[in-house]
Amino acid sequence: MKALVTGAGGFLGRYIAEQLIRRGDQVRGFSRNVYPELEKIGVESIPGDIRASTAVAAACRGVDVVFHAAAVPGIWGPWRRYFEVNTAGTRHVIAGCRRHHVGRLVYTSSPSVTFAAHDQCGVDESAPYPTHWLCHYPHSKALAEQAVLQANESPYLLTCALRPHLIWGPRDPHLVPRLLDRARRGRLRQVGDGTNQVDMIYVENAAHAHLLAADALQPGSGVAGQAYFISQGTPVNCWQWINRILELADVPPITRRISFATAWRLGHMLEFAYAALHLPTDPPMTRFVAAQLAKSHYFNIDRARHDLGYAPIVSTADGMHLLEQWLHADR
């Protein structure tokens, strides 16, 4: 098939593009820049802005399936920034698919679209969207996810959404570098009692799930119009896992702690101060971050197993070994 990957230059998008190329599909990448490393393996690279509807529509011309992975992540910043990229940008993708008769759309969502600062222990896709949002990122992603699922119209456009949680692995520009940076600067503290369990997913498994979803998006399959949690399949202790990542990078483990209640209050005060003073950087703590670090959030992935045939192709142990090699590659 011929596939369009939005955000092909990003962390997950690049792995999706590479897996498609390896199995013989034609791939077009739509990103903010041109990426020679993708062009070298045969990806047609089209630079553009997801906020520009005409550019997005043009990129959709002549493809069979769109993997929409482009997004702006973050815990802070103006609503307009998140809405224009994550929500309006997704609407541009949907419009482009309809205009050029693209048959399938796989959207990269996030489990945070169901997170309401409470423990989530083995919840499935029936979990509702929150009524109150602590962060613009999950709010904008939830609106986008709803638009994608509502756009499903068999047999013209078949859509689904995947919710990969805490994507990690080699070439990670977000999660792992931030953890290591904060730890090296002595600014990383355990939040809560340290017993919370979380799901996560190795990046190649997340990409693999996207290809499975595209292949399963067939009329009458039951996949169309659905959202899916995807993960390694077994939750881990959040703080033991973080300390293991620090150990791989030869960084000392976390020893300082702060209670969830204190972190929540501190986050609330910092949000108020940063907003009032119009500070351009992220607060060192927010209520959303406090809850994410102290509460359990792991998910039932039986629907993905059954409908998509999903199972991790890289174990957590093997993924950590590959991460360690990447962390030490430049030494």
C-alpha positions in Angstrom: 0.0 0.0 0.0 1.0 3.6 -0.2 1.0 5.3 3.2 1.3 8.8 4.5 2.9 9.3 7.9 2.4 12.7 9.4 5.1 13.5 11.9 7.4 11.1 10.1 10.5 12.9 11.4 9.3 12.5 15.0 10.1 9.7 17.4 7.2 7.3 16.8 6.5 8.5 13.2 10.0 7.6 12.1 9.7 4.0 13.4 6.3 3.7 11.7 7.8 4.8 8.4 10.8 2.5 8.8 8.6 -0.5 9.5 6.4 0.2 6.5 9.5 0.5 4.2 10.9 -2.7 5.6 7.8 -4.7 4.6 7.7 -3.2 1.1 5.1 -0.4 1.4 5.5 3.0 -0.3 5.8 5.8 2.3 5.3 9.5 2.1 6.4 11.5 5.2 4.8 14.9 6.1 6.8 16.8 8.7 8.0 20.3 9.5 11.4 19.6 7.9 13.0 17.3 5.3 14.8 14.4 6.9 17.7 13.0 4.8 17.8 9.8 6.9 14.3 9.0 5.8 14.8 9.9 2.2 17.9 7.6 2.2 15.7 4.5 3.0 13.1 5.5 0.4 10.6 7.7 2.2 9.2 10.5 0.0 9.6 13.5 2.2 7.2 16.5 2.0 7.9 19.4 4.4 4.8 21.2 5.6 2.8 22.5 8.6 0.0 20.4 10.0 -1.8 23.7 10.7 -2.0 24.5 6.9 -5.1 22.7 5.5 -4.1 23.0 1.9 -0.6 21.5 2.5 -2.1 18.6 4.5 -4.7 17.9 1.8 -2.0 17.8 -0.9 0.0 15.3 1.1 -3.1 13.0 1.3 -3.4 12.8 -2.5 -2.9 9.3 -3.9 -2.4 7.4 -0.7 -4.3 4.4 0.7 -3.8 5.0 4.4 -2.8 7.8 6.7 -0.9 7.3 9.9 -1.5 10.6 11.8 1.3 10.8 14.4 2.1 14.5 14.2 1.4 16.3 17.5 2.8 18.8 19.9 3.3 17.3 23.4 3.8 19.1 26.6 2.5 20.0 30.1 2.3 23.8 29.7 1.7 26.6 27.3 -1.2 28.4 25.6 -4.3 26.5 24.6 -4.1 27.9 21.1 -0.8 26.1 20.5 -2.2 22.7 21.4 -5.5 23.3 19.7 -4.1 24.4 16.4 -1.7 21.5 16.0 -3.4 18.6 17.8 -7.1 19.3 17.3 -7.4 21.6 14.2 -4.4 19.8 12.6 -6.2 16.4 13.0 -9.4 17.9 11.4 -7.2 19.0 8.4 -6.1 15.4 8.1 -9.6 14.1 8.2 -10.6 16.7 5.5 -7.6 15.7 3.4 -8.6 12.0 3.6 -12.2 12.8 2.5 -11.1 15.1 -0.3 -8.7 12.5 -1.8 -10.7 9.4 -1.0 -8.2 7.9 1.4 -9.7 4.7 2.7 -8.1 4.3 6.1 -6.9 6.6 8.9 -5.0 5.5 12.0 -4.6 8.2 14.6 -2.0 8.2 17.4 -3.9 9.3 20.5 -2.9 9.1 24.2 -4.2 7.3 27.3 -4.1 10.7 29.0 -7.4 11.5 27.2 -9.0 9.4 30.0 -6.9 10.6 32.9 -8.6 12.6 35.6 -5.9 12.6 38.3 -7.1 9.3 39.9 -5.7 5.8 39.9 -6.5 3.9 36.7 -5.9 0.2 37.4 -6.6 -2.1 34.5 -9.2 0.1 32.9 -10.4 -0.6 29.4 -11.7 1.6 26.6 -15.0 2.2 28.3 -13.2 4.7 30.6 -14.9 8.1 29.9 -13.2 11.3 29.0 -12.7 13.7 32.0 -15.1 16.5 32.6 -12.2 18.7 33.9 -8.8 19.0 32.3 -5.5 19.7 34.1 -3.5 20.1 31.0 -4.1 21.3 27.4 -2.3 18.4 25.8 -4.8 15.6 26.8 -7.7 17.9 26.2 -6.6 18.8 22.7 -5.8 15.1 22.0 -9.2 14.0 23.3 -11.0 16.4 21.0 -8.9 15.1 18.1 -9.6 11.5 19.0 -13.3 12.1 19.1 -13.2 13.8 15.6 -11.3 10.8 14.2 -13.7 8.3 15.6 -16.7 10.3 14.5 -15.3 10.6 11.0 -15.5 6.8 10.5 -17.9 6.2 7.7 -17.8 2.7 6.1 -16.9 2.0 3.4 -15.6 5.4 2.5 -13.2 6.3 5.4 -12.4 3.7 8.1 -10.8 5.2 11.2 -9.4 4.1 14.5 -7.3 5.5 17.4 -4.4 4.0 19.3 -3.4 5.1 22.8 0.2 4.1 23.4 1.4 4.9 26.9 4.9 6.3 27.8 6.7 5.5 24.6 10.4 4.9 25.1 13.4 3.5 23.3 16.5 4.5 21.2 16.3 8.0 19.6 13.7 9.1 22.3 13.8 13.0 22.2 11.3 13.4 25.1 10.8 11.1 28.0 14.2 9.6 28.7 16.3 12.8 28.0 14.1 14.8 30.3 14.4 12.2 33.1 18.1 12.1 32.8 18.5 15.9 32.6 16.4 16.5 35.7 18.2 13.7 37.6 21.6 15.0 36.7 20.6 18.5 37.9 19.3 17.1 41.1 15.7 18.2 40.3 14.1 14.8 40.2 12.1 13.6 43.2 9.9 10.7 43.8 6.3 11.8 44.1 4.0 9.8 46.3 4.7 6.6 48.2 6.5 4.9 45.3 4.1 2.0 44.9 2.2 3.2 41.8 2.1 0.9 38.8 2.2 2.3 35.2 2.0 1.0 31.7 4.6 1.9 29.1 5.5 0.7 25.6 8.7 0.2 23.7 8.7 2.4 20.5 9.0 -0.5 18.0 5.9 -2.2 19.6 4.0 1.1 19.3 4.8 1.3 15.6 4.0 -2.3 15.1 0.5 -1.8 16.6 -0.1 1.0 14.1 0.7 -1.3 11.1 -1.6 -4.0 12.6 -4.4 -1.4 13.0 -4.1 -0.2 9.4 -4.2 -3.8 8.1 -7.2 -4.6 10.3 -9.2 -1.6 9.2 -11.4 -3.5 6.8 -15.2 -3.2 6.3 -17.0 -5.3 8.8 -13.9 -6.0 10.9 -15.2 -4.2 14.0 -12.0 -2.2 14.3 -13.4 0.9 12.5 -14.5 3.6 14.8 -12.7 2.1 17.9 -10.0 3.3 20.2 -7.3 1.0 21.6 -5.0 1.1 24.6 -1.6 -0.5 23.7 1.3 -1.2 26.0 3.9 -3.8 26.9 1.1 -5.8 28.4 2.4 -5.8 32.0 2.6 -2.7 34.2 5.8 -1.8 36.1 6.5 0.0 39.3 6.9 3.6 38.1 9.9 4.5 40.3 11.7 1.3 40.0 11.5 1.6 36.2 12.7 5.2 36.3 15.6 4.3 38.6 16.5 1.4 36.2 16.7 4.0 33.3 18.9 6.2 35.4 21.1 3.2 36.2 21.5 2.4 32.4 22.9 5.9 32.0 25.1 5.7 35.1 23.1 8.3 36.9 22.5 7.8 40.7 19.0 6.7 41.8 16.4 9.0 43.2 16.7 9.4 46.9 14.6 12.5 47.7 10.8 12.3 48.0 7.8 14.5 48.1 4.2 13.5 49.1 1.5 13.7 46.4 -0.5 16.2 48.5 2.6 18.5 48.7 3.4 18.1 45.0 -0.3 18.9 44.1 -0.3 22.1 46.2 3.1 23.1 44.8 1.9 22.5 41.3 -1.2 24.5 41.8 0.8 27.5 43.1 3.3 27.3 40.3 0.7 27.2 37.7 -0.9 30.3 39.1 2.4 32.1 39.3 3.6 31.1 35.9 0.3 32.2 34.3 0.2 35.5 36.1 3.8 36.4 35.3 3.5 35.0 31.7 6.7 33.0 32.2 7.8 31.2 28.9 9.2 28.0 30.5 7.4 25.1 32.0 6.8 25.1 35.7 9.0 22.5 37.5 5.7 21.0 38.9 2.1 21.1 37.8 -1.0 19.3 39.2 -1.1 17.1 36.0 2.6 16.0 36.5 2.1 15.4 40.2 -0.8 13.1 39.5 1.0 11.3 36.6 4.0 10.6 38.8 2.0 9.5 41.9 -1.0 7.7 40.6 -1.3 4.3 39.0 -2.3 4.2 35.3 -2.2 0.9 33.5 -4.7 -0.5 31.1 -6.5 -3.6 29.8 -5.3 -4.2 26.3 -7.5 -7.3 25.6 -9.3 -5.4 22.8 -6.1 -4.7 21.0 -5.0 -8.3 21.4 -8.3 -9.6 20.0 -9.1 -7.1 17.3 -5.7 -6.2 16.0 -3.8 -9.4 16.9 -1.4 -7.1 18.9 1.4 -8.5 21.1 4.8 -6.9 21.8 7.5 -7.9 19.3 10.2 -6.6 21.6 10.2 -7.6 25.3 10.8 -5.0 28.0 14.1 -6.6 28.9 15.3 -6.6 25.3 14.1 -3.0 24.9 16.0 -1.8 28.0 19.1 -3.5 26.6 18.7 -1.6 23.3 18.1 1.6 25.2 21.3 1.1 27.1 23.3 0.6 23.9 21.8 3.8 22.5 22.6 5.8 25.7 26.2 4.7 25.5 26.6 4.9 21.8 28.3 8.3 21.8 30.7 7.6 24.7 
